[in-house]
Amino acid sequence: MTPTTSLLRDPRVLAAGLLSALVVTSVPAAQAASEDWYSRSSPLKAMEDGKAQGLAYGTSYTKNTFLKNHTHYRDPREGGDGVYTQTNYTYRVPDQSGESWTESGKTDQSSRTASGSWVDQYDSDDYSSSHADASKGRVHSKVCEDQAWSPDACSRRPFFTFDL
């Protein structure tokens, strides 16, 4: 009998091996979730007077301790006022009545573009420091045209909710 064969017949070694396998397989993997919003062929639109002023689509997701938003945006009427995207984050946190959504969280705004080509924008919020006790997080997105002398023309503001 070889030393390896004798170890495999030892009940203590077998029990330790089974216990190790159980511990390794029972540890949950870090969960990541993502949601695509709109698309290149059917983008979110900032409208004014029945005309699209800004277009956007993207993906909202969680990764490690971050809520993230990857946005693509452009000016459908190239050369006009600058188009931008805005991402807001809100969190469901404990309070006196149980839990409620924060009124406002971090806000990220992209640079302005008057280009007809799609521009990438990456936004994120590390909730582990400011909202470590949150059970859920939301990513809100919108696209706007920056207008100097009137309120900005903005899209609706879809959002996605993620378990944290």
Beta strands, then each sheet from edge to edge (+ up, - down):
strand 1: 34-37
strand 2: 44-48
strand 3: 51-63
strand 4: 66-74
strand 5: 83-95
strand 6: 98-101
strand 7: 107-109
strand 8: 119-126
strand 9: 136-145
strand 10: 153-154
strand 11: 159-163
sheet 1: 1+ 3- 2+
sheet 2: 1+ 3- 4+ 8-
sheet 3: 6+ 5- 7+
sheet 4: 6+ 5- 9+ 10-
sheet 5: 6+ 5- 9+ 11-
end
